[in-house]
Amino acid sequence: MKTRTETDSIGSLHVPAGAYYGVQSLRARSNFHITGRRMDADFIVSLAQIKKAAAITNRNAGDLKASVANAVIAACDEIISGRLHSQFIVDPIQGGAGTSANMNANEVIANRAIELLGGEKGDYSIVHPNDHVNMSQSTNDVFPTAGKLTMLKLIPEAVHQLERLAAALEKKAGEFDDVIKMGRTQLQDAVPIRLGQEFGAWAAAARRDIVRLQRVQDEMRVVNMGATAIGTSVNAVPAYLYNITANLQKICGCKLVQAEDLIDGTQNLDGFVAVSGAMKTCAVNLSKMANDFRLLSSGPRTGIMEIALPAKQNGSSIMPGKVNPVIPEVVSQVAFQIIGNDCTATLAAEAGQLELNAFEPVLFYNLIESARGLTGAVRTLVDNCVTGITANREVCRRHLEESVGIITALCPYIGYAKSAELAKESLKTGVPILELVESRKVLSGDRLKAIFDPAAMTGNAHMRNVGRISV
């Protein structure tokens, strides 16, 4: 294999002649065999967008020769379109606060720009990774900004899938609004509820998650471009400092604002913690919903089986006919991952010292994994589970009639002690509560009918005074 020799402050290395990356990227790949993965595609695009905005701003400021700037811009456009991503060889988890990722971008862009200008890769007298591509920048403003741009790309898709989930749950809430069933607390019979009300509650939680994720996007819009090394804007001229964020906003197509305090914007990562926390909260809600789906569909003969989930695949290699709730199961597993990622993000944000946080790489790695996992989990939950859920109406009715939980409705009229006595007798004898109450002539037939109206017991109608005892 033909190679070229490149030198950095550590020494020299032989770089494959056809490679767009350079010595610093190659050294980083050797140092950081961590995940076995490469940087996320959206993160690579975010880096290229930042480099393009910097080249435009430096050109307009008169600091970067137009021919060099235009070649850098063209190289960035190729990366933004999806080309050259294979040349980003650095592991996403790396030491150095993201310097390796930044230099990987600088080297790839420089070498492609050199080609566009008619030169040979590695001839950095034409376009230099540091002097030209990285002009007016530092890893310490480029890398966190790339993290924020990436989250602004990923969060909207997660929100879109959650909106689909909320809509699907609301549709089921309407479809099942007439299905009366027994509600449960602590897995024991409680009082009646409509199946539609349960689906409506899950939908409400999804709607709150949407609001949280939309809100934390504003945290990602505040960038520290122009801060350079520690927030003091060293090596950045005023024409660059005051225009870089506006130019980046035009390129990425999303609203951005420059941090009012660039030192604060460089050293503190609490905005990313807020994003991680919003995703964790959503994961908790999703896993709780998945747990409920698995419980309510348990069976099909010896469990609750009040709802039926779509059968998606064989559930066992040994038990014929077994079908498992695989979609709720995978949703919970993604939720576990997101919750763990949130812990990592929290620790990484806390671990920074003084003017810089060196642990952004692992934080971004986990945030990106959480956002992609969340989007995928919600998508499959909607498409392969929620839209196909059906109600086992007869089972719901039978459970309701056989439960002693409805005796709670009698407490305001005959008192707790008498109600408890009837419940115990029903459990002991197996005689249904309604039949027992009627045989004992505890209350008149019309009053019993009004009190035990299942629909009334699942809303506010049962609160009307039909002869309550005084307390």
LUMKOL-136963 format. One line per 4 residues: number of its first residue (from 1); their letters; for each residue y, x, z of C-alpha. Coordinates in steps of 0.2 Angstrom, whole numbers, plus 5000, padded with zeros to 4 digits. Last residue first. Example, Ala and Ser with C-alpha at 12.3 -4.5 7.8 and 13.67 -1.06 7.14 Angstrom:
2
2) SA) 4995 5068 5036 ~ 4978 5062 5039
***
This chain:
471
471) VSIR) 5055 4650 5293 ~ 5055 4632 5286 ~ 5041 4627 5275 ~ 5044 4624 5257
467) GVNR) 5043 4606 5250 ~ 5046 4608 5231 ~ 5061 4619 5232 ~ 5063 4629 5215
463) MHAN) 5057 4647 5216 ~ 5042 4643 5205 ~ 5054 4642 5190 ~ 5059 4660 5191
459) GTMA) 5046 4667 5180 ~ 5027 4671 5180 ~ 5023 4657 5193 ~ 5030 4644 5182
455) APDF) 5019 4648 5168 ~ 5004 4648 5179 ~ 5008 4630 5186 ~ 5001 4632 5203
451) IAKL) 5016 4625 5213 ~ 5019 4611 5201 ~ 5001 4605 5200 ~ 4999 4607 5219
447) RDGS) 5014 4596 5222 ~ 5007 4583 5210 ~ 4990 4584 5219 ~ 4997 4582 5236
443) LVKR) 4995 4597 5248 ~ 4981 4604 5259 ~ 4969 4590 5253 ~ 4954 4602 5258
439) SEVL) 4945 4598 5242 ~ 4961 4601 5232 ~ 4964 4618 5240 ~ 4946 4624 5238
435) ELIP) 4945 4619 5220 ~ 4962 4628 5216 ~ 4956 4643 5226 ~ 4939 4645 5217
431) VGTK) 4923 4643 5227 ~ 4915 4660 5229 ~ 4910 4656 5247 ~ 4916 4672 5255
427) LSEK) 4931 4676 5243 ~ 4936 4658 5243 ~ 4935 4657 5262 ~ 4945 4673 5264
423) ALEA) 4959 4666 5253 ~ 4959 4649 5262 ~ 4962 4658 5279 ~ 4975 4669 5271
419) SKAY) 4985 4654 5265 ~ 4984 4646 5282 ~ 4991 4662 5290 ~ 5004 4665 5277
415) GIYP) 5012 4647 5278 ~ 5008 4630 5271 ~ 5023 4628 5258 ~ 5031 4646 5256
411) CLAT) 5013 4654 5257 ~ 5006 4643 5243 ~ 5011 4654 5229 ~ 5002 4669 5237
407) IIGV) 4985 4659 5234 ~ 4986 4664 5216 ~ 4979 4680 5221 ~ 4962 4673 5225
403) SEEL) 4956 4677 5207 ~ 4943 4667 5198 ~ 4955 4657 5188 ~ 4966 4672 5183
399) HRRC) 4951 4682 5178 ~ 4944 4668 5167 ~ 4961 4665 5159 ~ 4963 4684 5155
395) VERN) 4945 4685 5148 ~ 4948 4670 5137 ~ 4964 4677 5130 ~ 4957 4694 5125
391) ATIG) 4973 4700 5118 ~ 4974 4711 5103 ~ 4981 4729 5101 ~ 4983 4735 5083
387) TVCN) 5002 4739 5082 ~ 5000 4748 5099 ~ 4986 4759 5094 ~ 4985 4770 5078
383) DVLT) 5002 4768 5071 ~ 5012 4766 5087 ~ 5003 4779 5098 ~ 5001 4790 5083
379) RVAG) 5019 4792 5081 ~ 5023 4793 5100 ~ 5011 4808 5101 ~ 5018 4817 5086
375) TLGR) 5036 4815 5091 ~ 5032 4820 5109 ~ 5022 4835 5103 ~ 5036 4841 5092
371) ASEI) 5049 4840 5105 ~ 5038 4848 5118 ~ 5033 4862 5107 ~ 5051 4865 5103
367) LNYF) 5056 4865 5121 ~ 5042 4877 5126 ~ 5046 4890 5113 ~ 5065 4888 5117
363) LVPE) 5062 4892 5135 ~ 5050 4906 5131 ~ 5063 4914 5120 ~ 5078 4910 5132
359) FANL) 5072 4922 5145 ~ 5085 4935 5145 ~ 5098 4925 5152 ~ 5115 4934 5151
355) ELQG) 5131 4937 5160 ~ 5124 4938 5178 ~ 5105 4936 5179 ~ 5095 4923 5171
351) AEAA) 5079 4917 5180 ~ 5084 4899 5183 ~ 5084 4894 5165 ~ 5067 4902 5163
347) LTAT) 5060 4893 5178 ~ 5066 4876 5172 ~ 5060 4879 5155 ~ 5043 4883 5162
343) CDNG) 5042 4868 5173 ~ 5047 4857 5158 ~ 5033 4865 5148 ~ 5021 4859 5161
339) IIQF) 5027 4841 5160 ~ 5027 4842 5141 ~ 5009 4848 5141 ~ 5004 4834 5153
335) AVQS) 5012 4822 5141 ~ 5003 4828 5126 ~ 4987 4825 5136 ~ 4992 4808 5141
331) VVEP) 4996 4804 5122 ~ 4979 4811 5117 ~ 4970 4799 5129 ~ 4980 4784 5124
327) IVPN) 4974 4787 5106 ~ 4956 4791 5111 ~ 4952 4775 5120 ~ 4934 4777 5118
323) VKGP) 4921 4768 5107 ~ 4903 4769 5112 ~ 4891 4761 5098 ~ 4877 4774 5101
319) MISS) 4878 4785 5116 ~ 4874 4803 5112 ~ 4888 4810 5101 ~ 4900 4799 5109
315) GNQK) 4916 4789 5106 ~ 4915 4786 5087 ~ 4932 4784 5080 ~ 4948 4773 5079
311) APLA) 4943 4756 5087 ~ 4959 4747 5089 ~ 4963 4743 5107 ~ 4957 4727 5115
307) IEMI) 4966 4719 5129 ~ 4960 4710 5145 ~ 4945 4721 5145 ~ 4944 4723 5164
303) GTRP) 4928 4732 5164 ~ 4909 4729 5163 ~ 4908 4721 5146 ~ 4920 4731 5135
299) GSSL) 4924 4739 5146 ~ 4941 4746 5150 ~ 4955 4739 5139 ~ 4967 4735 5153
295) LRFD) 4963 4751 5161 ~ 4965 4762 5146 ~ 4981 4753 5141 ~ 4988 4755 5158
291) NAMK) 4985 4774 5158 ~ 4993 4775 5141 ~ 5008 4767 5148 ~ 5009 4779 5163
287) SLNV) 5007 4793 5151 ~ 5021 4787 5140 ~ 5033 4785 5155 ~ 5029 4802 5162
283) ACTK) 5032 4810 5145 ~ 5048 4801 5143 ~ 5054 4808 5160 ~ 5048 4826 5154
279) MAGS) 5058 4824 5137 ~ 5073 4820 5147 ~ 5070 4834 5159 ~ 5068 4846 5144
275) VAVF) 5085 4841 5137 ~ 5093 4843 5154 ~ 5085 4860 5156 ~ 5092 4865 5139
271) GDLN) 5110 4860 5145 ~ 5107 4870 5161 ~ 5106 4886 5151 ~ 5120 4896 5159
267) QTGD) 5125 4914 5153 ~ 5133 4912 5136 ~ 5142 4895 5138 ~ 5149 4900 5155
263) ILDE) 5156 4916 5147 ~ 5162 4906 5132 ~ 5172 4894 5143 ~ 5178 4879 5132
259) AQVL) 5162 4880 5123 ~ 5164 4877 5104 ~ 5160 4860 5098 ~ 5147 4854 5086
255) KCGC) 5144 4838 5076 ~ 5130 4839 5064 ~ 5129 4843 5046 ~ 5122 4860 5048
251) IKQL) 5133 4869 5035 ~ 5149 4859 5040 ~ 5146 4862 5058 ~ 5144 4880 5056
247) NATI) 5161 4881 5047 ~ 5169 4872 5061 ~ 5161 4883 5074 ~ 5165 4899 5066
243) NYLY) 5184 4895 5063 ~ 5193 4900 5079 ~ 5183 4915 5083 ~ 5183 4922 5065
239) APVA) 5201 4921 5062 ~ 5204 4928 5080 ~ 5194 4943 5077 ~ 5176 4945 5084
235) NVST) 5172 4963 5090 ~ 5172 4958 5109 ~ 5172 4939 5111 ~ 5173 4939 5130
231) GIAT) 5157 4928 5131 ~ 5144 4941 5136 ~ 5139 4949 5119 ~ 5147 4939 5105
227) AGMN) 5156 4923 5112 ~ 5161 4918 5095 ~ 5147 4905 5094 ~ 5145 4898 5111
223) VVRM) 5139 4881 5106 ~ 5142 4863 5114 ~ 5132 4851 5103 ~ 5116 4853 5112
219) EDQV) 5123 4845 5128 ~ 5128 4830 5117 ~ 5110 4828 5112 ~ 5106 4824 5130
215) RQLR) 5113 4807 5128 ~ 5102 4802 5114 ~ 5087 4808 5123 ~ 5092 4798 5139
211) VIDR) 5096 4782 5129 ~ 5079 4783 5119 ~ 5070 4785 5136 ~ 5078 4770 5143
207) RAAA) 5072 4760 5127 ~ 5054 4766 5130 ~ 5055 4760 5148 ~ 5061 4743 5142
203) AWAG) 5046 4742 5130 ~ 5034 4746 5143 ~ 5041 4731 5153 ~ 5041 4720 5138
199) FEQG) 5022 4724 5136 ~ 5019 4718 5154 ~ 5029 4703 5152 ~ 5020 4698 5136
195) LRIP) 5004 4699 5146 ~ 5011 4685 5157 ~ 5010 4688 5176 ~ 5000 4680 5189
191) VADQ) 5000 4686 5207 ~ 4991 4701 5215 ~ 4973 4706 5212 ~ 4969 4724 5217
187) LQTR) 4972 4740 5206 ~ 4986 4745 5218 ~ 4996 4730 5212 ~ 4988 4719 5199
183) GMKI) 4994 4704 5189 ~ 4982 4691 5184 ~ 4984 4684 5167 ~ 4994 4671 5157
179) VDDF) 4995 4674 5138 ~ 5009 4663 5131 ~ 5021 4679 5129 ~ 5007 4688 5120
175) EGAK) 5015 4688 5103 ~ 5033 4690 5110 ~ 5028 4705 5120 ~ 5018 4712 5106
171) KELA) 5034 4712 5095 ~ 5043 4721 5109 ~ 5030 4734 5110 ~ 5031 4738 5092
167) AALR) 5050 4738 5093 ~ 5050 4750 5108 ~ 5037 4761 5099 ~ 5047 4762 5083
163) ELQH) 5063 4766 5093 ~ 5052 4780 5101 ~ 5048 4787 5084 ~ 5066 4787 5079
159) VAEP) 5071 4796 5095 ~ 5058 4809 5093 ~ 5065 4812 5075 ~ 5082 4813 5082
155) ILKL) 5077 4826 5095 ~ 5070 4838 5082 ~ 5085 4844 5072 ~ 5097 4844 5086
151) MTLK) 5084 4854 5096 ~ 5084 4867 5082 ~ 5103 4868 5082 ~ 5103 4871 5101
147) GATP) 5090 4885 5100 ~ 5100 4893 5085 ~ 5115 4892 5096 ~ 5106 4901 5110
143) FVDN) 5100 4915 5098 ~ 5117 4918 5089 ~ 5128 4919 5104 ~ 5118 4932 5114
139) TSQS) 5110 4940 5098 ~ 5128 4945 5095 ~ 5140 4941 5081 ~ 5156 4947 5073
135) MNVH) 5146 4955 5058 ~ 5127 4952 5060 ~ 5124 4951 5041 ~ 5136 4965 5037
131) DNPH) 5136 4979 5050 ~ 5120 4974 5058 ~ 5108 4970 5044 ~ 5117 4982 5031
127) VISY) 5121 4976 5013 ~ 5123 4990 5000 ~ 5122 5005 5011 ~ 5107 4996 5018
123) DGKE) 5095 5002 5004 ~ 5079 4995 5012 ~ 5075 4984 4998 ~ 5081 4991 4981
119) GGLL) 5098 4986 4974 ~ 5103 4973 4960 ~ 5115 4963 4971 ~ 5102 4949 4973
115) EIAR) 5090 4962 4979 ~ 5102 4968 4992 ~ 5105 4950 4997 ~ 5086 4948 5000
111) NAIV) 5086 4964 5010 ~ 5100 4959 5021 ~ 5094 4941 5024 ~ 5077 4948 5029
107) ENAN) 5084 4961 5040 ~ 5097 4950 5049 ~ 5084 4937 5052 ~ 5072 4949 5060
103) MNAS) 5086 4956 5069 ~ 5090 4939 5077 ~ 5072 4936 5081 ~ 5070 4954 5089
99) TGAG) 5086 4952 5099 ~ 5080 4935 5107 ~ 5083 4940 5125 ~ 5075 4957 5123
95) GQIP) 5057 4952 5127 ~ 5047 4941 5115 ~ 5039 4924 5114 ~ 5042 4917 5097
91) DVIF) 5032 4931 5090 ~ 5041 4941 5076 ~ 5035 4940 5058 ~ 5049 4931 5049
87) QSHL) 5044 4937 5032 ~ 5033 4922 5029 ~ 5049 4911 5030 ~ 5055 4918 5014
83) RGSI) 5059 4902 5006 ~ 5061 4885 5015 ~ 5077 4879 5007 ~ 5087 4886 5022
79) IEDC) 5079 4903 5018 ~ 5085 4902 5000 ~ 5102 4896 5006 ~ 5103 4911 5018
75) AAIV) 5100 4923 5004 ~ 5114 4915 4994 ~ 5126 4917 5008 ~ 5122 4935 5011
71) ANAV) 5125 4938 4992 ~ 5141 4929 4993 ~ 5146 4939 5008 ~ 5142 4955 5000
67) SAKL) 5152 4951 4984 ~ 5167 4944 4994 ~ 5169 4959 5005 ~ 5168 4955 5023
63) DGAN) 5183 4957 5035 ~ 5195 4946 5025 ~ 5195 4932 5037 ~ 5188 4920 5024
59) RNTI) 5174 4933 5021 ~ 5170 4934 5039 ~ 5170 4915 5041 ~ 5159 4913 5026
55) AAAK) 5147 4926 5032 ~ 5146 4919 5049 ~ 5142 4901 5043 ~ 5128 4908 5032
51) KIQA) 5121 4918 5047 ~ 5122 4903 5058 ~ 5113 4892 5045 ~ 5100 4906 5043
47) LSVI) 5096 4906 5061 ~ 5094 4887 5061 ~ 5082 4888 5046 ~ 5072 4900 5056
43) FDAD) 5072 4888 5071 ~ 5067 4874 5060 ~ 5052 4884 5054 ~ 5046 4888 5071
39) MRRG) 5044 4907 5074 ~ 5027 4914 5071 ~ 5011 4912 5081 ~ 4999 4924 5089
35) TIHF) 5006 4918 5105 ~ 5009 4935 5113 ~ 5007 4951 5102 ~ 5025 4957 5106
31) NSRA) 5027 4975 5104 ~ 5019 4978 5087 ~ 5028 4963 5080 ~ 5044 4969 5088
27) RLSQ) 5042 4986 5079 ~ 5040 4978 5063 ~ 5055 4967 5065 ~ 5066 4982 5070
23) VGYY) 5059 4992 5055 ~ 5063 4980 5042 ~ 5059 4962 5035 ~ 5060 4959 5017
19) AGAP) 5043 4967 5014 ~ 5039 4973 4997 ~ 5039 4992 5001 ~ 5028 4989 5017
15) VHLS) 5038 4997 5031 ~ 5034 5015 5037 ~ 5042 5018 5054 ~ 5055 5029 5060
11) GISD) 5063 5032 5077 ~ 5069 5023 5093 ~ 5087 5021 5087 ~ 5081 5014 5070
7) TETR) 5074 5022 5055 ~ 5066 5015 5039 ~ 5053 5023 5028 ~ 5047 5013 5013
3) TKM) 5029 5009 5009 ~ 5017 5007 4995 ~ 5000 5000 5000
***
